Amino acid sequence: MKAKYQSVLDLGQELEIQNGDVKEENGVLHVNGTAKNQYEKNLIWDKIKEIGGESPTDIQANIEVADTTIFANHTVKSGETLGAIAKKYYGSAGKYTAIFNANTDVLKNPDVIHPGQELVIPNL
C-alpha cells in the first residue's frame, strides 16, 4: 500500500505536514498529520482520490488543519494577478475581491500586486 500511495506521502513531505504518521495494517494504509491550512489538506485529499478513486477503501487519512481561520497563504509571484490567484484557490477569477478585501493592510488597489507580497486567502 505504501508504494501505491507514495506520491501522497511525498506531497505530505513537500507541504511539511506536521505530526505525520503512516502505518499499514491489514492491507489498509493509515495516514495522519496536520496541514497548515484547508487548501493544503485539500491537496492531500485530491492526490489520494487521484490514486484510489473517489472513495478509496485501502487508505484511511486523518488530516487535521492547524489554522482554520483562513483557507491558505500565498506569496505573490511575478506576473500574477488577483484574478489568477482567485482562480487557483477558488476556481473562479471573479472571487478576487474576497482576496483583496482580506488583504487591505497589504494591498491598496486590486489591480496592483507585487512579487513577494504575502497574502491571506480567506475562507469563503
PyRosetta script that sets phi, psi and omega in degrees:
from pyrosetta import init, pose_from_sequence

init()
pose = pose_from_sequence("MKAKYQSVLDLGQELEIQNGDVKEENGVLHVNGTAKNQYEKNLIWDKIKEIGGESPTDIQANIEVADTTIFANHTVKSGETLGAIAKKYYGSAGKYTAIFNANTDVLKNPDVIHPGQELVIPNL")
pose.set_psi(1, -40.4)
pose.set_omega(1, -177.6)
pose.set_phi(2, -57.9)
pose.set_psi(2, -42.6)
pose.set_omega(2, -179.6)
pose.set_phi(3, -64.6)
pose.set_psi(3, -40.9)
pose.set_omega(3, -179.9)
pose.set_phi(4, -59.5)
pose.set_psi(4, -41.0)
pose.set_omega(4, -176.0)
pose.set_phi(5, -103.0)
pose.set_psi(5, 22.5)
pose.set_omega(5, -177.7)
pose.set_phi(6, -58.5)
pose.set_psi(6, -35.9)
pose.set_omega(6, -179.7)
pose.set_phi(7, -67.2)
pose.set_psi(7, -27.6)
pose.set_omega(7, 174.4)
pose.set_phi(8, -68.1)
pose.set_psi(8, -44.6)
pose.set_omega(8, 179.8)
pose.set_phi(9, -64.9)
pose.set_psi(9, -39.6)
pose.set_omega(9, 177.4)
pose.set_phi(10, -62.8)
pose.set_psi(10, -42.4)
pose.set_omega(10, 178.2)
pose.set_phi(11, -62.9)
pose.set_psi(11, -40.1)
pose.set_omega(11, 177.3)
pose.set_phi(12, -58.8)
pose.set_psi(12, -40.9)
pose.set_omega(12, 177.4)
pose.set_phi(13, -67.8)
pose.set_psi(13, -43.0)
pose.set_omega(13, 179.9)
pose.set_phi(14, -60.2)
pose.set_psi(14, -39.9)
pose.set_omega(14, -179.9)
pose.set_phi(15, -82.8)
pose.set_psi(15, -2.6)
pose.set_omega(15, -179.3)
pose.set_phi(16, 57.4)
pose.set_psi(16, 49.0)
pose.set_omega(16, 175.7)
pose.set_phi(17, -61.4)
pose.set_psi(17, 129.5)
pose.set_omega(17, -177.2)
pose.set_phi(18, -88.3)
pose.set_psi(18, 157.7)
pose.set_omega(18, 177.0)
pose.set_phi(19, 53.6)
pose.set_psi(19, 34.1)
pose.set_omega(19, -177.9)
pose.set_phi(20, -66.8)
pose.set_psi(20, 137.8)
pose.set_omega(20, 178.5)
pose.set_phi(21, -145.1)
pose.set_psi(21, 128.5)
pose.set_omega(21, -179.3)
pose.set_phi(22, -131.3)
pose.set_psi(22, 127.9)
pose.set_omega(22, 174.5)
pose.set_phi(23, -147.7)
pose.set_psi(23, 150.2)
pose.set_omega(23, 178.6)
pose.set_phi(24, -107.6)
pose.set_psi(24, 132.5)
pose.set_omega(24, -177.3)
pose.set_phi(25, -144.7)
pose.set_psi(25, 121.7)
pose.set_omega(25, 178.3)
pose.set_phi(26, 51.7)
pose.set_psi(26, 41.9)
pose.set_omega(26, 177.7)
pose.set_phi(27, 76.8)
pose.set_psi(27, 10.5)
pose.set_omega(27, 178.7)
pose.set_phi(28, -120.4)
pose.set_psi(28, 131.5)
pose.set_omega(28, 177.3)
pose.set_phi(29, -89.2)
pose.set_psi(29, 124.7)
pose.set_omega(29, 179.3)
pose.set_phi(30, -105.9)
pose.set_psi(30, 121.2)
pose.set_omega(30, -177.4)
pose.set_phi(31, -123.2)
pose.set_psi(31, 127.4)
pose.set_omega(31, 177.8)
pose.set_phi(32, -129.4)
pose.set_psi(32, 153.2)
pose.set_omega(32, 176.1)
pose.set_phi(33, 169.3)
pose.set_psi(33, 177.9)
pose.set_omega(33, -179.1)
pose.set_phi(34, -126.0)
pose.set_psi(34, 119.0)
pose.set_omega(34, 176.1)
pose.set_phi(35, -85.2)
pose.set_psi(35, 155.7)
pose.set_omega(35, 179.7)
pose.set_phi(36, -64.9)
pose.set_psi(36, -37.6)
pose.set_omega(36, -175.7)
pose.set_phi(37, -153.1)
pose.set_psi(37, 175.0)
pose.set_omega(37, -176.9)
pose.set_phi(38, -62.8)
pose.set_psi(38, -36.9)
pose.set_omega(38, -179.9)
pose.set_phi(39, -59.1)
pose.set_psi(39, -45.6)
pose.set_omega(39, -179.5)
pose.set_phi(40, -67.3)
pose.set_psi(40, -36.6)
pose.set_omega(40, 175.0)
pose.set_phi(41, -61.2)
pose.set_psi(41, -43.3)
pose.set_omega(41, 178.7)
pose.set_phi(42, -61.2)
pose.set_psi(42, -38.6)
pose.set_omega(42, 178.6)
pose.set_phi(43, -60.8)
pose.set_psi(43, -42.4)
pose.set_omega(43, 178.7)
pose.set_phi(44, -62.2)
pose.set_psi(44, -47.7)
pose.set_omega(44, -179.2)
pose.set_phi(45, -64.2)
pose.set_psi(45, -37.4)
pose.set_omega(45, 177.6)
pose.set_phi(46, -61.9)
pose.set_psi(46, -40.5)
pose.set_omega(46, 179.7)
pose.set_phi(47, -67.4)
pose.set_psi(47, -40.6)
pose.set_omega(47, 177.5)
pose.set_phi(48, -60.1)
pose.set_psi(48, -46.2)
pose.set_omega(48, -179.0)
pose.set_phi(49, -67.4)
pose.set_psi(49, -33.5)
pose.set_omega(49, 178.0)
pose.set_phi(50, -60.5)
pose.set_psi(50, -37.0)
pose.set_omega(50, -177.5)
pose.set_phi(51, -88.2)
pose.set_psi(51, -46.8)
pose.set_omega(51, -171.1)
pose.set_phi(52, -102.1)
pose.set_psi(52, -1.2)
pose.set_omega(52, -177.7)
pose.set_phi(53, 90.8)
pose.set_psi(53, 179.8)
pose.set_omega(53, -173.9)
pose.set_phi(54, -63.5)
pose.set_psi(54, -35.9)
pose.set_omega(54, -180.0)
pose.set_phi(55, -134.0)
pose.set_psi(55, 72.0)
pose.set_omega(55, -176.8)
pose.set_phi(56, -66.9)
pose.set_psi(56, 140.9)
pose.set_omega(56, -179.4)
pose.set_phi(57, -103.6)
pose.set_psi(57, -7.1)
pose.set_omega(57, -177.5)
pose.set_phi(58, -100.4)
pose.set_psi(58, 10.1)
pose.set_omega(58, 175.8)
pose.set_phi(59, -145.7)
pose.set_psi(59, 138.7)
pose.set_omega(59, 173.5)
pose.set_phi(60, -124.5)
pose.set_psi(60, 120.2)
pose.set_omega(60, -178.4)
pose.set_phi(61, -118.1)
pose.set_psi(61, 131.8)
pose.set_omega(61, 174.5)
pose.set_phi(62, -121.0)
pose.set_psi(62, 93.1)
pose.set_omega(62, -177.9)
pose.set_phi(63, -107.5)
pose.set_psi(63, 116.9)
pose.set_omega(63, 177.6)
pose.set_phi(64, -89.2)
pose.set_psi(64, 169.2)
pose.set_omega(64, 177.8)
pose.set_phi(65, -121.6)
pose.set_psi(65, 125.4)
pose.set_omega(65, -177.7)
pose.set_phi(66, -70.2)
pose.set_psi(66, -42.9)
pose.set_omega(66, -177.4)
pose.set_phi(67, -123.0)
pose.set_psi(67, 101.7)
pose.set_omega(67, -178.7)
pose.set_phi(68, -89.9)
pose.set_psi(68, 0.4)
pose.set_omega(68, -178.7)
pose.set_phi(69, -78.4)
pose.set_psi(69, -16.8)
pose.set_omega(69, 179.1)
pose.set_phi(70, -132.6)
pose.set_psi(70, 165.1)
pose.set_omega(70, 176.2)
pose.set_phi(71, -86.1)
pose.set_psi(71, -41.5)
pose.set_omega(71, -178.3)
pose.set_phi(72, -165.1)
pose.set_psi(72, 171.4)
pose.set_omega(72, 169.1)
pose.set_phi(73, -116.0)
pose.set_psi(73, 149.3)
pose.set_omega(73, -178.7)
pose.set_phi(74, -143.7)
pose.set_psi(74, 131.4)
pose.set_omega(74, 173.2)
pose.set_phi(75, -98.4)
pose.set_psi(75, 121.6)
pose.set_omega(75, -177.4)
pose.set_phi(76, -63.9)
pose.set_psi(76, 133.4)
pose.set_omega(76, 176.2)
pose.set_phi(77, -107.4)
pose.set_psi(77, 157.5)
pose.set_omega(77, -179.6)
pose.set_phi(78, -54.7)
pose.set_psi(78, 132.0)
pose.set_omega(78, 176.9)
pose.set_phi(79, 89.3)
pose.set_psi(79, -7.3)
pose.set_omega(79, -179.0)
pose.set_phi(80, -77.7)
pose.set_psi(80, 155.6)
pose.set_omega(80, 173.1)
pose.set_phi(81, -125.1)
pose.set_psi(81, 162.6)
pose.set_omega(81, 176.1)
pose.set_phi(82, -62.3)
pose.set_psi(82, -34.6)
pose.set_omega(82, 177.7)
pose.set_phi(83, -61.9)
pose.set_psi(83, -43.5)
pose.set_omega(83, 179.2)
pose.set_phi(84, -66.6)
pose.set_psi(84, -38.0)
pose.set_omega(84, 178.8)
pose.set_phi(85, -66.6)
pose.set_psi(85, -42.7)
pose.set_omega(85, 178.1)
pose.set_phi(86, -61.7)
pose.set_psi(86, -40.5)
pose.set_omega(86, 179.2)
pose.set_phi(87, -62.7)
pose.set_psi(87, -40.1)
pose.set_omega(87, 180.0)
pose.set_phi(88, -61.9)
pose.set_psi(88, -45.9)
pose.set_omega(88, -173.4)
pose.set_phi(89, -90.1)
pose.set_psi(89, -32.3)
pose.set_omega(89, -174.7)
pose.set_phi(90, -113.5)
pose.set_psi(90, -11.1)
pose.set_omega(90, -178.1)
pose.set_phi(91, 81.5)
pose.set_psi(91, 5.5)
pose.set_omega(91, -178.8)
pose.set_phi(92, -145.9)
pose.set_psi(92, 119.7)
pose.set_omega(92, 178.9)
pose.set_phi(93, -62.8)
pose.set_psi(93, -28.3)
pose.set_omega(93, -177.8)
pose.set_phi(94, -66.2)
pose.set_psi(94, -11.7)
pose.set_omega(94, 179.8)
pose.set_phi(95, -89.3)
pose.set_psi(95, 14.9)
pose.set_omega(95, 179.6)
pose.set_phi(96, -59.4)
pose.set_psi(96, -27.9)
pose.set_omega(96, -178.3)
pose.set_phi(97, -64.6)
pose.set_psi(97, -31.8)
pose.set_omega(97, 177.4)
pose.set_phi(98, -63.3)
pose.set_psi(98, -40.1)
pose.set_omega(98, 178.6)
pose.set_phi(99, -68.9)
pose.set_psi(99, -44.9)
pose.set_omega(99, 178.6)
pose.set_phi(100, -58.6)
pose.set_psi(100, -48.8)
pose.set_omega(100, -177.4)
pose.set_phi(101, -62.7)
pose.set_psi(101, -29.2)
pose.set_omega(101, 179.3)
pose.set_phi(102, -81.6)
pose.set_psi(102, -8.4)
pose.set_omega(102, -174.8)
pose.set_phi(103, -127.9)
pose.set_psi(103, 29.4)
pose.set_omega(103, -178.6)
pose.set_phi(104, -65.9)
pose.set_psi(104, -15.3)
pose.set_omega(104, 174.2)
pose.set_phi(105, -73.2)
pose.set_psi(105, -22.3)
pose.set_omega(105, -179.0)
pose.set_phi(106, -107.8)
pose.set_psi(106, -36.8)
pose.set_omega(106, -175.0)
pose.set_phi(107, -108.2)
pose.set_psi(107, 137.0)
pose.set_omega(107, 177.2)
pose.set_phi(108, -107.6)
pose.set_psi(108, -19.7)
pose.set_omega(108, -177.2)
pose.set_phi(109, -144.3)
pose.set_psi(109, 128.1)
pose.set_omega(109, -178.0)
pose.set_phi(110, -65.6)
pose.set_psi(110, -14.8)
pose.set_omega(110, 179.8)
pose.set_phi(111, -92.9)
pose.set_psi(111, -1.5)
pose.set_omega(111, -177.3)
pose.set_phi(112, -127.0)
pose.set_psi(112, 104.3)
pose.set_omega(112, 173.2)
pose.set_phi(113, -128.7)
pose.set_psi(113, 156.7)
pose.set_omega(113, -174.8)
pose.set_phi(114, -128.7)
pose.set_psi(114, 144.7)
pose.set_omega(114, 176.6)
pose.set_phi(115, -54.7)
pose.set_psi(115, 139.4)
pose.set_omega(115, 178.4)
pose.set_phi(116, 95.1)
pose.set_psi(116, -16.0)
pose.set_omega(116, 178.5)
pose.set_phi(117, -66.7)
pose.set_psi(117, 137.8)
pose.set_omega(117, 178.8)
pose.set_phi(118, -96.3)
pose.set_psi(118, 117.6)
pose.set_omega(118, -178.2)
pose.set_phi(119, -112.4)
pose.set_psi(119, 145.8)
pose.set_omega(119, 172.1)
pose.set_phi(120, -92.9)
pose.set_psi(120, 131.7)
pose.set_omega(120, 175.3)
pose.set_phi(121, -102.2)
pose.set_psi(121, 108.5)
pose.set_omega(121, -173.1)
pose.set_phi(122, -75.1)
pose.set_psi(122, 158.8)
pose.set_omega(122, 169.9)
pose.set_phi(123, -68.3)
pose.set_psi(123, 142.5)
pose.set_omega(123, 176.4)
pose.set_phi(124, -104.7)
pose.dump_pdb("model.pdb")
